[in-house]
């Protein structure tokens, strides 16, 4: 393999892959980036076996000899960053014993010890696979980022550590859902093409979703979402692919049955608490100053005036009247309800509305926060 490429653009491509590179791999070569040079340019790929990112670089690349090699990721980025020349020559001739990667610019040459590409994990290519749907990249990145807040971190319940993708035909949309059984978030994203299945939710680990969001935020245009069936007779997808122009990401799915979340989402009825997100967020930050690691709940008192309070034994107490908040009882009467302060702060972030709204029926039943195409369900904390 031998190619010449522009330094700065290629550094940007390499850095975009670094979040996907395995940090503590059981297989040492997974700490590397695979380089595939061909007549189409050079493809760069990284994987931690849960998520794979691949980008194809066409511009300002001259391939003199095709080939493949795996180079140590962080070292390769450092070498390119240290080069001051606008053009860099990269060459490798892997053998069974070793795979050196030589990087040359001007009078400087750095040789890195890499790995032969033959042992790189096989990842199915997404080209030619019919997409499930086409979604604006920025919209799906935003939906994934918000919803991942609600995923559980309890590995004993792997299904709840996932973000579920559900595709609806009427209207054509993508529903992104996550829950940890204490709160649930769902965001609906319109799709730009007819839905082509699958009929079951696709469950993606939230950790992989957070990495994917970083990749999709830098993308422009529509992203094609693809489902890839696993080997053997089982037709259910075992990977989900996302394709934008010359970049693609493949994420491993989790096998399991996602909870029937629609039956736990309450209707928008009962008392209506309207609030200014900035005012409530500032009050929660102030309450955090007297909150211990044990985590006393935050109490909302809803009546003709609305107030927030947190009392922590041996530390102190914080109270604030929310001047911009309004409560309409709608027959529910005055209410007092308590929440985990962190989950309440996430609800405000999740909905992202200029003026927030929470529907509450009493101090024990789930409450519903509403935003544009978003719903956030939160369980109150039982007050002593």
C-alpha positions, 0 to 999 in steps of 0.5 A: 500500500502506498498513497499520498494525502493532504495532512490537515483533512486526513487528521480530521478524518482520523480524529472523528474515528477516535471515540470508536477505537476500543480503549481496553481491547481484548484484541490488541489490534482493536486499538488501531485504525484500519486503512484500505487504499483502492482506486476509490480513495482510502477508507478508514475504519475503527471498531470496539465490536459494539460500534463500527465507524467507517469513512471514505476519503476521496479528495486530495488522495493519490493512491499509488498502490492499493492495500490494507493495514491496521495502524495504532490509532493514537500514535498515527494521529500524533504522527500526522499532527506533528508533521508540518508539511501539507502533504504526507506519504503513507506506505506499508507492505505487511508480511506474516511477521509484522506490518510496519506503517511508514509515514513520511513528510519532507525529510521526516520519516516515522515508522509505526508497528501495526497489524496485518488487516487479515485479522481485522473483524469482519463487518458487513458493508451497508452499500446496496442494502435497502434502508428502513427509512431516511431521516435528517441527521441532525434530527436523529442525533438530537433524538438519540442524545435526549432519549439516552438520558433515560436509559438504565445503567444497571447491566443486570437488565440489559434491555433497559440499558438500550435505546429502542428505535421503533418505526411507525407507518402512520404517520411515517416516523421514527420513535426513539424510546428509553426507560430505566423504570423510574422515568421514560423518554420518547421522541418522535422524528418524521422520516423522509421516505416510506417505512420498509420494516422491521416490525420489531423495535431495534435495541441499541446499547445506550453507550453505543448511542452516545458514541454514535451521537458524536459522529452524527452531529458532524454529519450533514443531510439525510441519514439512511437507517439500515437493518442487518440480519444476523447469520443463520436462520434467524431473520431478526436484525443483529446490527443497525447501520447509519449511512451519510454520504461517504460515512457509515456506522454499524451498531450491534443490537441487543436481543430482548423484548422491550417493555410495552412503554405506551401503556405506562405513558399517562394522558395529558390530564389532571393538574397542569403545572407550567414553568419557565425552564431557566427559572426551575433549572436555576432553582434546582442548581441552588438546591444542589448546594444543600443536597448530600450524596444520599440525595434528598428529594426535591418537593414541588408545592403546587397551588395558587403559588408554586414553590420548590423546597429541599431539606437535608438533615445536618446540611441545610434547607433551600426554598424558592417561590417560582415567580414565573410558574402557574398551576391550573388544578383542573379539579385536582386541587392543591398538590405536593409532589416530590422527585429525584432532583437529577431526574427532574433536571433531565426532564427539563433538558429533555423537553427543551420547550420555551415554556415547560408543562407538567401534567400531574394527578396526585403525589404518587402517580407518574407525571407527564412532561410535554415538549414538541414531539417529545414526552417524558414520564417521571415517577414521583418519590414517596414523601415521608 
